[in-house]
Amino acid sequence: MRQLGILAVGLCGRAASTAAATIELLRRNRSDRSALPIGSHDHLANYRGIQFAGWDLDPSTCFSAAQRQGAVAERDLGPIEAAMDAIKALPALGHDGFCGANRGSNRREELTLREKIECLQDDMDALTARTGGRAVVLNLASPENAPAVRPAVLNRRSALEDALDDQSEEISPAVLYAYAAIDAGLPYAQFSPSHVSEAPAIFDLARERGVPICGRGHDSHANLRDSSDAAPLIIELSRCLDLALRQGEAGPVSSFNAAFDASEGALPWDDLGARDPIAPLRLWLANQEAMPRERTRGRAHQPELGMAMPQTAV
């Protein structure tokens, strides 16, 4: 069975805990796949092989978070209590300036910026050791108190590296999560509004490391952390990001960014009509399967599906 780890920043939020419960219920045959729009696919990770982990300033487990928020019915939580209780939030990165009133006790402090990145990567290694090296990182944290204009340190790769070495106060937790994931070779998706999704320095790092990324820009409005209806997008986007990595995609992926564009507006997804955030993912998969094999013949390295890759956005 093809395994996949999902590391969520904001693990104890309604969205991430609901997504974890969805997988645990499916693993135990206590729910069908009707809530997961893409379904089985030969080249995507098996739903039953998905494992959750992640960080949160709240030191709860996924079970206590899901129980407290009421997104999953008590009758459904009972059979998965042990599994959900075993998914405990790892210490997160806090910053009074960026995180505002969210000053939870489960946080890493007294570390340099580089040391924080190393700690995050140690957490990533612990999960990938259980999933055959495969994982994605999703930032589902509450939106940060970021400046209206993107900080200059995010405009050039060299400026970002210097800022990390100099302990710059312009480096937010979101930047550290993104840097840690991409530097470790893991796909990254920014669900909460952030300058990270529009930062040339982050784009350059992703292209250098050969990692696909996507996300919601700073001026976006939807906050998915507290929406249980975001669970299908969390799961399906993670599966597609994992495939995109194996297919050789690097940098921002326009089709995946379109999923975030579609999610702007009313929730749940059923109320969006044509604004279906899963539709761009389905189209991306269809494009992979529709590309003629002749276009990849003779290459030294052929993508897993033997298909040409769609162009990524710059």
C-alpha positions in Angstrom: 0.0 0.0 0.0 1.3 3.4 -1.0 1.9 5.4 2.2 1.8 9.2 2.6 2.3 11.4 5.7 0.5 14.7 6.1 2.1 17.2 8.5 -0.3 19.9 9.4 0.6 23.3 11.0 -2.5 23.9 13.1 -3.1 20.2 13.7 -5.7 20.9 16.4 -7.8 23.1 14.3 -11.2 22.0 13.1 -10.0 21.4 9.5 -7.0 19.2 10.2 -8.6 17.2 13.0 -11.7 16.5 10.8 -9.4 15.4 8.0 -7.5 13.0 10.3 -10.9 11.6 11.6 -12.0 11.1 8.0 -9.0 8.9 7.3 -9.2 7.0 10.5 -12.9 6.2 10.0 -12.2 5.1 6.4 -9.4 2.9 7.6 -11.8 1.1 9.9 -14.5 0.7 7.3 -16.8 3.1 9.3 -17.3 5.5 6.4 -17.4 5.3 2.6 -15.4 7.4 0.2 -18.3 9.6 -0.9 -16.8 12.6 1.0 -13.5 12.2 -0.9 -14.2 13.4 -4.4 -11.2 12.0 -6.4 -11.4 8.4 -5.0 -9.1 5.6 -5.8 -6.4 6.3 -8.4 -3.5 4.1 -9.5 -0.9 6.8 -9.0 -2.2 8.5 -5.9 -1.5 7.5 -2.3 -4.1 5.1 -0.9 -6.5 6.8 1.6 -5.8 4.0 4.1 -2.1 4.6 3.9 -2.3 8.3 5.0 -0.9 9.2 8.4 -1.3 12.5 10.1 1.1 14.4 12.3 1.8 18.1 12.9 2.3 21.1 15.1 0.0 23.3 17.2 0.4 25.9 20.0 -2.5 23.9 21.6 -1.0 20.8 23.3 -4.1 18.7 22.5 -4.4 15.5 20.7 -6.5 15.1 17.5 -9.1 13.3 19.5 -9.6 16.0 22.1 -9.5 18.7 19.5 -12.2 16.9 17.3 -14.3 16.2 20.4 -14.1 19.8 21.6 -15.0 21.3 18.3 -17.9 18.9 17.6 -17.1 18.6 13.9 -17.3 14.8 14.2 -20.2 13.0 15.8 -19.5 11.4 19.2 -20.8 8.1 17.8 -18.1 8.2 15.1 -15.3 9.4 17.4 -15.7 6.5 19.8 -14.2 3.7 17.5 -11.2 5.9 16.5 -10.5 7.4 20.0 -7.2 5.4 20.5 -5.9 6.3 17.0 -6.8 9.9 17.2 -5.5 10.2 20.8 -2.1 9.0 19.5 -1.8 12.0 17.2 -0.5 14.6 19.6 0.4 18.1 18.5 4.1 18.7 18.3 5.5 21.9 19.7 4.8 24.7 17.3 6.6 28.0 16.4 5.1 31.0 18.2 5.8 34.7 17.7 4.0 37.4 19.7 4.2 39.8 16.8 2.8 37.5 14.2 0.6 35.2 16.3 -1.1 37.9 18.4 -3.3 36.5 21.1 -2.5 32.9 20.2 0.2 32.4 22.8 -0.4 28.7 23.5 2.0 26.8 25.8 3.0 24.2 23.2 5.8 26.2 21.6 9.5 26.1 20.8 11.4 29.1 22.2 15.0 30.0 23.1 16.2 28.8 19.7 17.8 30.5 16.7 15.8 30.6 13.5 18.1 28.0 12.0 17.7 25.8 15.0 13.9 26.0 14.7 14.1 24.9 11.1 16.3 21.9 12.2 13.7 21.0 14.9 10.9 21.1 12.3 12.9 18.9 10.0 13.5 16.4 12.7 9.8 16.1 13.2 9.4 15.6 9.4 12.0 12.9 9.4 10.2 11.1 12.2 7.0 10.8 10.1 8.7 10.0 6.8 10.5 7.2 8.5 7.1 5.6 8.9 5.8 6.4 5.4 8.7 5.3 3.2 10.1 8.9 2.9 6.8 10.4 1.6 5.0 13.3 3.2 3.6 16.8 2.5 3.4 19.8 4.8 0.3 21.9 5.0 0.0 25.2 6.8 -3.5 25.3 8.3 -2.7 27.7 11.1 -4.6 30.9 11.9 -3.6 33.8 9.6 -0.6 35.7 10.9 -0.5 39.4 11.7 1.6 40.2 8.6 2.4 43.6 7.1 0.4 44.7 4.1 3.5 44.8 1.9 5.6 41.7 1.5 8.9 42.1 3.5 12.0 42.7 1.3 13.7 39.7 2.8 11.2 37.5 0.9 12.0 39.0 -2.5 15.5 37.5 -3.0 16.9 34.1 -1.9 20.1 35.7 -0.7 18.2 38.2 1.4 16.2 35.4 3.0 19.3 33.4 3.9 20.9 36.5 5.4 17.7 37.2 7.4 17.7 33.7 8.8 21.3 34.1 9.9 20.7 37.5 11.4 17.6 36.5 13.4 15.5 39.0 11.5 12.2 39.9 13.2 10.7 40.0 9.6 10.8 36.1 9.5 7.4 34.8 10.5 6.6 31.2 11.6 5.0 30.6 8.2 8.3 31.3 6.5 10.1 28.9 8.7 7.6 26.1 8.1 7.8 26.6 4.4 11.6 26.8 4.4 11.9 23.7 6.5 9.6 21.6 4.4 11.0 22.7 1.0 14.6 22.4 2.2 13.8 18.9 3.3 12.4 18.1 -0.1 8.7 17.9 0.9 5.8 19.6 -1.0 4.3 22.5 0.8 0.8 24.1 0.7 -0.1 27.4 2.4 -3.8 27.2 3.3 -3.9 30.3 5.5 -3.4 33.7 3.8 0.4 34.6 3.7 3.1 36.4 1.8 4.9 33.0 1.7 2.7 32.0 -1.3 3.9 35.0 -3.3 7.5 35.2 -2.2 10.2 35.0 -5.0 12.7 33.7 -2.4 10.5 30.8 -1.6 9.8 30.1 -5.3 13.6 30.0 -5.9 14.2 27.6 -3.0 11.4 25.3 -4.3 12.8 25.2 -7.8 16.3 24.5 -6.5 15.1 21.7 -4.3 12.8 20.3 -7.0 9.6 20.6 -4.8 6.1 21.6 -5.8 4.4 24.3 -3.8 1.0 26.1 -3.8 -1.0 28.3 -1.5 -3.2 31.2 -0.7 -1.9 34.7 -1.1 -1.7 37.4 1.6 -4.9 39.2 0.3 -7.1 36.1 0.4 -9.9 36.1 2.9 -11.0 32.5 3.6 -9.7 31.0 6.8 -9.9 27.2 6.4 -8.4 26.3 9.9 -11.8 26.3 11.5 -13.8 24.7 8.6 -14.5 21.0 8.8 -15.6 21.3 5.1 -12.0 21.8 4.1 -11.1 18.2 4.9 -11.6 16.9 1.3 -9.3 19.6 -0.1 -6.7 18.8 2.6 -6.7 15.1 1.7 -7.0 15.3 -2.1 -4.5 18.2 -2.5 -2.0 16.2 -0.4 -2.3 13.2 -2.7 -1.8 15.4 -5.8 1.2 17.2 -4.3 2.8 13.9 -3.6 2.3 12.8 -7.2 3.5 16.1 -8.5 6.8 15.7 -6.6 7.3 12.2 -8.1 6.5 13.6 -11.5 9.2 16.2 -11.3 7.1 19.4 -10.7 9.0 22.2 -9.0 8.0 25.6 -7.8 4.4 27.0 -7.7 1.9 24.7 -9.5 -0.8 26.8 -11.2 -3.4 24.1 -11.1 -3.1 23.7 -7.4 -3.2 27.4 -6.8 -6.5 27.4 -8.7 -7.9 25.1 -6.0 -7.4 27.9 -3.5 -8.8 30.5 -5.8 -12.0 28.3 -6.1 -12.3 28.0 -2.4 -12.6 31.8 -1.9 -16.1 32.5 -0.9 -18.9 30.6 0.9 -18.4 27.2 2.5 -19.3 24.4 2.4 -18.1 23.2 -1.0 -21.7 22.2 -2.0 -22.7 25.8 -1.9 -20.0 26.9 -4.3 -21.6 25.7 -7.5 -19.0 26.1 -10.2 -16.4 27.2 -7.6 -15.4 23.7 -6.8 -11.9 23.6 -5.3 -11.5 20.0 -6.2 -12.2 20.6 -9.9 -8.6 22.0 -10.7 -7.1 18.9 -9.1 -9.3 16.6 -11.2 -8.3 18.6 -14.3 -4.6 18.3 -13.4 -4.9 14.6 -13.1 -6.8 14.3 -16.3 -4.1 16.3 -18.1 -1.5 13.9 -16.8 -3.4 10.9 -18.3 -4.3 12.7 -21.6 -0.7 13.7 -22.5 0.6 11.5 -25.4 3.4 9.1 -24.4 5.3 10.1 -27.6 6.3 13.4 -26.0 8.3 11.6 -23.3 10.0 9.0 -25.5 13.8 9.1 -25.6 14.1 11.0 -22.3 16.8 9.9 -19.9 14.3 10.1 -17.0 10.6 9.6 -17.8 7.9 10.7 -15.3 6.1 8.0 -13.4 3.0 8.1 -15.7 5.1 8.5 -18.8 3.4 11.8 -19.5 4.6 15.3 -20.1 4.2 17.6 -17.2 1.9 20.7 -17.3 3.7 24.0 -17.0 4.0 25.5 -13.6 3.3 29.1 -12.8 6.2 31.5 -12.1 
